[in-house]
């Protein structure tokens, strides 16, 4: 990394995370001293770093994506190769994005309840990481999962359904180019609430194709409603995920948008197709300060 970060623009420190939540502590400390904090890792690391920078007007956030899905990085068109991601940092082109909360807990990309949250909880304890182990778990659990009944209120409008999943999409995709809401806009002040009802198992293949070819919104089992305030009630505590990180909430949750609350480095000219090539193994936080 030393050979590609522009020495005429940056001096920097590299700090490694040591435990869950450490990245938030590091970014919170860094925001008053450094001009930019860069998350080196996957969506979980991005989430933790972002928490320390939300509503901080003076400190930028960047990403060097080395995770399993890299959903926010992909939405921002950041290359998957480390060297090329650092090239984007050198350009320092910024975009102010929205963030959101569930019962006060922040997320920046996509959060959800239902099947994807169920898989997030199982994947968190898996011995192997990456898209292939994730898909193996999802395939196995698909035939075992039972949709739950939810009361959903979006801007006060009620929706009652047995949902396979409910996603709150700030960006368009989960990660790995799986587009849950292809037309989601990350800085429009709204969340795309993706209500996916129960469907026949034989439809799974076609739905998977729609997920990866940006046509999920065309499915008759999917309803997408945009809003700023969402309330959901069910009969038991709710397994959820925040940017892929598993959490539990009580049987009633409230989701709110925090508009224009995080300034991100992004790729303003994504004129190349980048290949995934992850070589770094440990999540870290990469601090740098403009000279």
Number of C-alpha atoms within 10 A of each C-alpha: 8 7 7 13 18 15 13 9 13 16 14 17 11 12 13 14 18 11 7 10 15 17 27 21 14 20 26 19 13 19 20 12 13 19 17 27 28 26 27 26 22 24 30 24 28 31 23 25 28 30 21 19 25 23 17 15 12 13 21 23 26 27 32 27 31 25 26 19 23 28 28 26 27 21 20 18 20 28 26 22 18 21 14 15 22 20 17 22 23 17 14 18 14 16 19 17 21 26 28 29 18 21 14 11 12 22 28 29 28 27 27 24 23 22 22 22 26 20 23 25 18 15 22 14 9 12 7 11 13 12 13 11 15 19 13 11 15 19 12 10 15 13 9 8 14 14 17 17 15 18 16 22 17 17 13 11 9 13 12 12 16 16 23 21 20 25 25 29 31 28 29 24 26 26 25 16 17 20 24 28 27 19 15 20 18 25 19 12 19 24 29 25 25 22 21 23 18 16 15 7 9 8 10 12 10 11 18 13 13 18 21 16 13 18 17 25 19 12 13 10 17 22 17 21 14 17 19 17 17 22 19 19 18 15 12 11 13 20 21 26 25 25 29 28 19 22 15 13 15 13 14 16 17 15 22 20 22 20 18 17 21 23 24 23 23 26 23 15 10 12 8 8 9 14 9 13 12 14 9 13 9 12 21 22 26 20 25 20 16 12 10
